[in-house]
Amino acid sequence: MSEKYGIDRYFDDLLFQTSKGLTHEQLEKGRRYESFVQVKEWKARFGCKFNVYSNDHLIDGKKHFHLDNNEANIHCKLDFEGNVLEQKGNNSIPSNVMKDLKYFLSNAKMVNELNTTWARLNPTLA
């Protein structure tokens, strides 16, 4: 998985699946909603972007990532367990997106990807 692109795409797909009415339990059992579109470069449907910055800092001793949605004016810093550490912008993360985010962060592979990215970009804090 190519770091950022893979994380963004995986989360976007999770938001899409749950927006179509599938539950996390159904997804774990392999059920999926498929739509067929013309092949083109992937672009986030829901506008959520994960960002891990280099030369960043710890917040309350915790590594964090930024979850941004410019269209919705959401700019949050979260730890790798999904706790909001800082928030800017006029809006908070909608409850349905937060539920999917917690589920997303329960996936060890995704958390490992975030940790790997953090360590590579912030070697003095890893």
Secondary structure, DSSP 8 states (H G I E B T S, - for coil): --HHHHHHHHHHHHHHHHHTT--HHHHHTT--------------SS--EEE--TT---BTTB--EEEEETTTTEEEEE-TTS-EEEEESS----HHHHHHHHHHHT-HHHHHHHHHHHHHH-TTT-
